[in-house]
Amino acid sequence: MNSSLYIGATGMKGLSEGMQVTTNNLANISTIGYKKQDILFSDQISQTQASMGNWWNAQEDSRVAIGQVGMGLQVEAIRTSFTEGAMESTNTMTDLAINGKGFFQVSDGTSAFYTRAGDFRADNEGVWRTPSGLALQGYQLDANGNRGELGDVKVDNLTTMPAKTTSSIEMTLNLNTRDDATINEENPYFGLLGLYDASNGTPLSSSAYTTAQTMTVYDAEGNSRNITAYFDGAPANGANRRAEFIIADDNPVQYDAEGNPLEAGAGDGLLMSGILEFDSAGNLVNISAFTPGQAGSKNLEDWVPAELVEGNPAFTLADGSQMSLNFGMSAPGGWENAPASAAEVGQNGAAMPTMGEDAVFAQYPTTAFNSTSMTNSYKQDGYGEGVMSNVSIGTNGVVTGYFSNGQHQDLWEIPVARFTSEDGLRREGGNLFSATAESGQMELGTAGTENYGEVLAYNIENSNVDMAQEMVNMIINQRGFQSNSKVVTTADEMLRKAMEIKRQ
């Protein structure tokens, strides 16, 4: 009977702890990122009863079971259930949730903690922090997308993107240049260059060329400026057709030391002159290009074969900015049969430099089909200075900034932490867990890849507590506690009755 009192007491003690777990789960039913707990019970070591479990008639193959009496229950473990809670959308970009396995890593500056509660907000320095002030950890990305060291995620909304000088221009057109608007008997392949005069209000009359394309580029100081490509017909080479072109700066005026504009010379602003050659079907077969060795010169002896940058002819602005121009054909091996200067070409088109048999063509190069002249595509890689105007977060955890200059740049990568054993994590309160020896190795991986959950912006993860299940658990604990308390009172009554018999 004394054992019955003890056994009933163990049941009351264990079930009271079960009630504590249940009530804690219910208390956190609205806690962001909360993971419910489950209590597991086991029986205590049983007591072997005397004179039980002996051999039956000394037959070794017919032994009966050992007789034992249980001694109550004990709490074996209280485990955390890491099942995913429901996602709730919000209107705040820095509300983050993990769809799948993993944790956010946060830090107080000394120690690392882990959480599923992603209700982050930027402080006055732009650091994304939890409500308790811990900083979200991530990898800062450079302009090329390379990771830096792990650190506090910090996004300053006043961040600026520096200007980038244009270094490459890609332009493909269709040029119906069967007509030769400008004819120069002495230098038929440089007629436009000969007529160009920057000292006039309009360097070239519209009647001097058949088509033109203006392009916006960015100089060394990040200022936008327009350059124009002018195209006209040129003497054919047998069945092949040719088109002459020049590239000119639309604002060639230079300034003195005091910032006063200087008078423009006739050749100021000329950047490049060349020939596009097409076969009878209108397909591009060769490009030739010259640039002035002396700025502002229209003397063909000063014009030399253009420098090739990654196989494309390049010109240089007055401020020293070098830009390559790609019409859809490049010469990685360099010019072939290049003359010393444009003056050696004269009326002999065969004296033009060629890109050779090793030339590389783009998928859609410039053409000369018998249809309307038009620009098929045009792009350049420069831009002016920009101020951050918006931020987005991808499911891969990459934080991207969008700038007023139309550019965007990846700023941070938020990794997802995984553990060998989540059950070994220690609860620290405040929706936080910490690593222990039992949790095993921690690894930071890329969100959205195998075994790592996706990062969802504008979402928070709710508690994974099931209220209906917890109410059932509460009733079971309550009834079990009542039953064990009844055992205690009954055993006490039996002991009292035995004592009364002894006194009689």
C-alpha positions in Angstrom: 0.0 0.0 0.0 2.9 2.3 0.6 4.0 1.6 -2.9 0.5 2.6 -4.2 0.9 6.0 -2.5 4.3 6.5 -4.2 3.1 5.3 -7.6 0.1 7.6 -7.4 2.4 10.5 -6.5 4.6 9.8 -9.5 1.5 9.9 -11.8 0.4 13.2 -10.3 3.8 14.7 -10.6 4.3 13.6 -14.2 0.9 14.6 -15.4 1.3 18.0 -13.7 4.4 18.5 -15.9 2.3 17.4 -18.9 -0.2 20.0 -18.0 2.6 22.6 -17.8 3.7 21.7 -21.3 0.2 21.9 -22.6 -0.6 25.2 -21.0 2.8 26.6 -22.3 1.8 25.6 -25.9 -1.6 27.2 -25.5 -0.1 30.4 -24.1 2.1 30.6 -27.3 -0.6 29.8 -29.8 -0.1 33.3 -31.3 3.6 33.5 -30.9 5.4 34.0 -34.2 7.6 31.1 -35.1 6.8 29.2 -31.9 7.4 25.5 -32.0 5.2 23.4 -29.7 6.5 20.9 -27.2 5.4 17.3 -26.6 6.0 15.4 -23.3 6.9 11.8 -23.3 6.4 9.5 -20.3 8.1 6.1 -19.5 7.5 3.7 -16.7 9.9 3.5 -13.8 11.9 0.3 -13.1 9.6 -2.4 -11.9 10.0 -4.4 -8.7 10.4 -8.2 -9.0 8.0 -10.2 -6.9 9.3 -13.0 -4.8 8.4 -16.7 -5.6 7.4 -15.7 -9.1 8.9 -16.7 -12.4 10.3 -20.0 -11.2 10.9 -23.0 -13.4 7.9 -25.3 -14.1 8.7 -28.8 -13.0 12.4 -28.1 -13.7 11.8 -28.0 -17.4 14.3 -25.4 -18.7 12.3 -24.8 -21.9 9.1 -23.9 -20.1 10.0 -21.1 -17.9 7.1 -18.7 -17.0 7.4 -14.9 -17.2 9.2 -13.1 -14.4 6.7 -11.5 -12.0 7.2 -7.7 -11.6 5.2 -4.9 -10.3 5.4 -1.4 -11.8 6.6 1.5 -9.6 4.9 4.4 -11.5 5.9 6.8 -14.3 8.6 9.3 -15.0 9.0 12.1 -17.6 11.4 10.7 -20.2 11.7 13.7 -22.5 10.1 17.0 -23.5 10.7 17.4 -27.2 10.1 20.2 -29.6 8.1 19.6 -32.7 9.7 21.5 -35.6 6.8 21.0 -38.0 6.1 24.1 -40.1 3.5 26.6 -39.0 1.0 28.4 -41.3 2.3 31.3 -43.3 0.6 34.7 -42.9 1.1 37.4 -45.4 2.0 41.0 -44.3 2.6 44.3 -46.0 6.2 44.6 -44.7 9.1 43.5 -46.9 11.4 42.6 -43.9 8.8 40.1 -42.5 10.5 36.9 -43.5 9.5 33.3 -43.2 11.3 30.0 -44.2 9.2 27.7 -46.3 10.8 24.4 -45.4 13.7 23.4 -43.2 16.1 25.7 -41.5 16.5 28.8 -39.3 17.6 32.4 -39.6 20.9 33.1 -37.8 20.9 36.2 -35.6 23.5 37.6 -33.3 23.9 39.9 -30.3 27.4 40.8 -31.4 28.9 38.0 -29.3 26.9 34.8 -29.6 24.9 33.3 -32.5 21.2 32.3 -32.1 18.7 30.7 -34.4 15.1 31.5 -35.0 12.1 30.9 -37.2 10.5 34.2 -36.2 11.4 36.5 -39.1 9.7 39.7 -37.9 12.8 41.9 -38.7 12.9 45.7 -38.8 15.6 48.1 -39.8 17.1 50.3 -37.1 18.4 53.8 -37.6 21.6 52.5 -39.2 19.8 50.2 -41.6 20.6 46.9 -39.7 17.7 44.4 -39.8 17.0 43.3 -36.2 14.6 41.2 -34.2 12.2 42.9 -31.7 14.8 42.2 -29.0 17.6 43.8 -31.0 19.5 40.8 -32.4 20.9 41.4 -35.9 20.0 39.1 -38.8 23.2 37.6 -40.3 24.0 37.4 -44.0 26.7 37.6 -46.6 27.4 41.0 -48.2 27.7 40.8 -52.0 30.0 42.9 -54.1 29.2 44.4 -57.5 30.2 41.1 -59.1 28.0 39.0 -56.8 30.8 37.6 -54.8 30.2 36.8 -51.1 32.0 38.6 -48.3 32.2 37.6 -44.7 29.1 36.8 -42.6 27.9 39.9 -40.8 24.9 42.0 -39.8 22.5 42.6 -42.7 22.5 46.3 -43.3 20.5 48.1 -46.0 20.8 51.8 -46.2 17.9 53.3 -48.1 20.1 56.3 -49.0 22.6 54.0 -50.7 23.9 55.4 -54.0 25.2 53.5 -57.0 28.2 55.2 -58.6 28.1 56.0 -62.3 29.7 53.6 -64.7 31.4 54.7 -67.9 30.2 53.1 -71.1 32.8 50.6 -72.3 30.7 48.5 -74.8 28.0 49.4 -77.3 26.1 46.7 -79.2 24.0 47.8 -82.1 22.4 45.8 -84.9 20.5 47.4 -87.7 19.1 46.7 -91.1 20.7 49.2 -93.6 19.0 49.6 -96.9 21.9 51.8 -98.2 21.6 51.1 -102.0 21.8 54.9 -102.5 25.1 56.8 -102.1 24.0 60.3 -100.9 27.6 61.6 -100.6 30.0 60.9 -103.4 33.7 61.7 -103.0 35.6 60.8 -106.1 39.0 61.0 -104.4 38.1 59.2 -101.2 34.8 57.4 -101.9 34.9 55.4 -98.6 35.3 58.5 -96.5 32.7 60.9 -98.0 30.9 61.5 -94.7 34.1 62.2 -92.9 35.1 64.8 -95.5 31.7 66.6 -95.2 31.5 66.6 -91.4 32.0 70.1 -90.0 31.5 70.6 -86.2 32.0 74.3 -86.6 28.5 74.5 -88.2 25.3 74.2 -86.2 24.6 70.9 -87.9 27.8 69.0 -88.7 26.1 67.0 -91.4 23.1 67.9 -93.6 20.3 65.3 -93.6 20.8 65.0 -97.3 24.4 63.8 -96.8 23.4 60.4 -95.4 20.7 57.8 -95.8 20.1 56.8 -92.2 21.4 57.7 -88.7 21.1 56.3 -85.1 21.7 58.4 -82.0 23.0 56.6 -78.9 23.2 57.7 -75.3 26.5 56.8 -73.6 28.1 57.8 -70.3 31.5 59.5 -70.1 34.2 59.1 -67.4 32.4 61.5 -65.1 29.1 59.6 -65.4 27.5 62.3 -67.5 25.2 61.2 -70.3 26.0 62.3 -73.8 24.7 61.5 -77.2 26.8 60.1 -80.1 25.4 59.5 -83.5 26.2 56.9 -86.1 25.6 58.1 -89.7 25.3 55.6 -92.5 25.5 56.1 -96.3 26.1 53.9 -99.4 29.6 53.3 -100.7 31.1 51.8 -103.9 30.4 48.1 -104.1 32.9 45.3 -104.2 31.7 43.1 -107.1 28.5 41.5 -105.9 29.1 42.7 -102.4 27.5 45.9 -101.2 29.2 48.4 -98.9 27.9 51.0 -96.4 30.0 53.8 -95.1 29.6 55.0 -91.5 31.0 57.6 -89.1 30.5 57.9 -85.3 30.5 61.5 -84.0 30.0 63.1 -80.6 26.9 65.3 -80.7 28.5 67.9 -78.3 32.1 68.2 -79.4 32.7 71.6 -77.9 35.6 71.7 -75.4 36.0 74.0 -72.4 39.0 76.0 -71.2 40.3 75.9 -67.6 37.7 78.4 -66.5 34.9 76.4 -67.9 34.2 78.6 -70.9 33.3 76.9 -74.2 36.0 76.9 -76.9 35.3 77.4 -80.6 34.7 74.0 -82.3 36.9 73.0 -85.1 35.7 71.2 -88.3 36.8 67.7 -87.1 35.9 68.0 -83.5 33.7 65.2 -82.3 34.7 62.7 -85.0 35.3 59.4 -83.3 35.3 56.6 -85.9 34.9 56.1 -89.6 34.5 52.7 -91.4 32.9 50.4 -93.9 30.3 47.6 -93.4 30.3 45.0 -96.2 27.4 42.7 -97.1 27.0 39.9 -99.6 24.4 39.9 -102.3 21.8 38.5 -99.9 22.4 41.3 -97.5 24.4 39.4 -94.9 27.3 41.1 -93.1 30.7 39.7 -94.2 33.2 42.3 -93.1 33.8 45.4 -91.0 36.6 48.0 -91.4 37.1 50.9 -88.9 39.5 53.8 -88.4 39.9 56.3 -85.6 41.8 59.6 -85.5 45.3 59.5 -84.1 45.0 63.2 -83.6 41.7 64.5 -82.1 39.9 66.9 -84.4 41.9 66.0 -87.5 40.2 65.3 -90.8 43.4 64.4 -92.5 43.2 60.8 -93.5 46.9 60.3 -92.8 46.0 60.8 -89.1 43.4 58.1 -89.2 44.6 54.6 -88.3 43.0 51.2 -88.0 40.8 51.2 -84.8 42.1 49.4 -81.8 40.1 46.1 -81.2 38.7 45.5 -77.8 37.6 41.9 -77.5 37.5 41.8 -81.2 35.4 44.9 -81.7 36.6 48.3 -83.0 36.9 51.0 -80.3 36.9 54.8 -80.2 37.8 57.3 -77.5 35.9 60.3 -76.3 37.7 63.6 -75.6 37.8 62.8 -71.9 39.6 59.5 -72.5 36.7 57.2 -72.2 37.2 54.2 -74.6 34.1 52.4 -76.0 33.9 49.4 -78.3 31.3 49.2 -80.9 29.8 45.8 -81.9 27.7 45.6 -85.1 27.3 41.8 -84.7 30.7 40.8 -86.0 34.1 40.7 -84.2 37.7 39.8 -85.0 39.3 38.0 -82.0 42.4 37.5 -84.0 42.8 41.1 -85.0 42.8 43.0 -88.3 44.1 41.4 -91.4 45.8 43.4 -94.2 45.5 46.6 -92.3 47.0 49.7 -93.9 49.1 52.2 -91.9 46.4 54.9 -92.3 43.1 55.6 -94.1 45.1 57.7 -96.6 46.4 54.5 -98.2 42.9 53.3 -99.1 42.0 56.0 -101.6 39.7 54.5 -104.2 40.9 51.0 -103.6 38.4 49.3 -101.3 40.5 46.2 -101.2 43.0 48.2 -99.1 40.5 48.2 -96.3 41.4 46.1 -93.2 39.4 42.9 -92.8 38.3 40.8 -89.9 39.4 37.6 -91.6 38.1 34.1 -91.8 38.2 33.7 -88.0 35.6 36.4 -87.5 32.8 35.7 -85.0 29.2 36.6 -85.7 26.5 37.3 -83.3 23.2 35.5 -83.5 21.6 38.5 -85.2 24.2 40.7 -86.8 23.6 43.9 -88.8 22.1 43.2 -92.2 21.4 45.0 -95.5 18.1 43.5 -96.6 16.0 45.2 -99.2 13.5 46.6 -96.7 13.2 49.6 -94.5 16.3 50.7 -92.6 15.8 50.3 -88.9 17.5 49.6 -85.6 16.9 46.0 -84.5 18.6 46.4 -81.1 20.8 48.8 -79.2 22.3 48.6 -75.7 25.3 49.9 -73.9 26.7 49.0 -70.5 27.1 52.5 -68.9 24.8 54.4 -66.6 24.7 57.5 -64.4 24.7 57.7 -60.6 21.6 56.4 -59.0 19.9 56.4 -55.5 18.3 53.3 -54.1 14.5 53.4 -54.7 13.3 49.9 -53.8 14.5 46.6 -52.3 13.3 43.1 -52.9 14.1 39.7 -51.4 14.1 36.6 -53.5 13.3 33.0 -52.4 17.0 32.3 -52.6 17.5 34.9 -49.8 19.2 37.5 -52.0 18.4 41.1 -51.2 18.4 43.2 -54.3 18.5 47.0 -54.5 16.9 48.9 -57.3 18.2 52.3 -58.2 16.9 55.5 -59.8 19.3 55.0 -62.8 17.4 51.9 -63.8 20.0 49.5 -62.5 19.8 46.9 -59.8 22.4 45.2 -57.7 22.4 42.2 -55.4 23.4 43.5 -51.9 23.1 40.6 -49.4 22.5 36.9 -49.3 20.5 35.6 -46.3 21.6 32.0 -45.6 19.5 29.3 -44.0 21.0 27.3 -41.1 20.5 23.6 -40.7 21.6 21.2 -37.9 22.4 17.5 -37.7 19.8 17.2 -34.9 17.2 19.9 -34.4 16.1 18.1 -31.3 19.4 19.0 -29.7 18.8 22.8 -29.8 18.4 24.6 -26.6 15.5 27.0 -26.1 16.6 30.5 -25.1 13.3 32.3 -24.9 12.4 35.2 -27.2 11.7 32.8 -30.1 15.4 31.8 -30.0 17.4 28.6 -30.1 21.1 28.1 -29.4 23.4 25.3 -30.7 24.6 22.6 -28.3 26.8 19.6 -28.5 23.7 17.5 -29.0 22.5 19.5 -32.0 25.6 18.6 -33.9 27.2 20.4 -36.8 25.6 23.6 -38.1 25.7 24.5 -41.8 24.7 27.6 -43.5 23.3 27.0 -47.0 21.7 28.8 -49.8 17.9 29.2 -49.4 15.8 27.3 -51.9 18.5 24.7 -52.7 18.3 21.0 -51.7 17.5 20.5 -48.0 17.2 24.3 -47.3 13.9 26.1 -47.2 13.0 29.1 -49.3 12.9 32.6 -47.9 9.5 34.3 -48.3 9.4 38.1 -48.0 6.1 39.7 -46.8 5.4 36.6 -44.7 5.6 35.5 -41.1 5.3 31.9 -39.8 2.7 31.4 -37.2 2.9 29.0 -34.2 2.5 25.4 -35.1 0.3 24.7 -32.0 -2.9 22.8 -32.7 -5.4 24.2 -30.3 -7.8 21.2 -30.6 -5.1 18.7 -29.9 -3.9 20.7 -26.9 -7.4 20.8 -25.5 -7.6 17.1 -25.8 -4.2 16.7 -24.1 -5.4 19.0 -21.3 -8.5 16.8 -20.7 -6.3 13.6 -20.7 -3.8 15.1 -18.2 -6.6 16.4 -16.0 -8.4 13.0 -15.9 -5.2 11.2 -15.4 -4.2 13.5 -12.5 -7.6 13.0 -11.0 -7.3 9.2 -11.2 -3.9 9.2 -9.6 -5.0 11.5 -6.9 -7.9 9.0 -6.2 -5.3 6.3 -6.0 -3.5 8.3 -3.3 -6.6 8.9 -1.3 -7.7 5.3 -1.6 -4.3 3.9 -0.5 -4.4 6.4 2.4 -7.8 5.1 3.4 -6.6 1.5 3.2 -3.6 2.3 5.4 -5.8 4.1 7.9 -8.2 1.1 8.0 -5.3 -1.3 8.6 -4.0 0.9 11.4 -7.5 0.8 13.0 -7.6 -3.0 12.8 -4.2 -3.2 14.5 -5.3 -0.9 17.3 -8.4 -3.1 17.9 
